[in-house]
């Protein structure tokens, strides 16, 4: 009789135990804050991009359930080992299709900032040299659109002080970009004429900006160098 009761109890418990162990692996995260957030969407491939908040690791996933469109910045749960994505830490709604490791940390050697080429490791550096052949009046000067490499052609405005020095370089970045100005320096520009001495013919103002955000060309370094010629260097 006791054996029959034990069997009945076991038969009653089996569906409960089965349901418990069948819960997706993201279940363990339901009582913790979401680990990740959506950072983009490729409408052609129908793939979302997301980022692990703690490490910066990024991954792409496809939604496997019928859901409203996910928004950039929306928190999500993810299990990179099981390659599963959840919105509430309970039900799996997406499958991770690729995972990318964080980009190497860029290091700028500040001892070389006085020159016109900073040392940058782990990122590709795009240089934008601009030559101003005549002195400019004090104030702000719109230079029109300038080719910024991966970022495309963007409007550039410079500020000139009463001494004719460029003191600020402004770029009109798109809304999905978070630029971070890392350095702004200036140095003399010299000219050598055979048979003559080296002379100063102007000044170069240089800015180093890290382009961050959610754009396809983000994590690009832009070195903008604006050279202004003085009277001795006029073309």
FENRA-V993749 format. One record per helix or strand. SS is the DSSP state (helix for helix, strand for strand). FROM is the first residue (numbers start at 1). LEN is the number of residues. If there is no record, write none. Layout:
ss:SS from:FROM len:LEN
ss:SS from:FROM len:LEN
This chain:
ss:helix from:2 len:20
ss:helix from:25 len:5
ss:strand from:36 len:7
ss:strand from:47 len:6
ss:strand from:58 len:6
ss:strand from:75 len:5
ss:strand from:84 len:3
ss:strand from:92 len:9
ss:strand from:108 len:1
ss:helix from:110 len:3
ss:strand from:120 len:1
ss:strand from:125 len:8
ss:strand from:139 len:9
ss:helix from:149 len:3
ss:strand from:153 len:8
ss:strand from:166 len:6
ss:strand from:177 len:15
ss:strand from:199 len:15
ss:strand from:220 len:10
ss:helix from:231 len:3
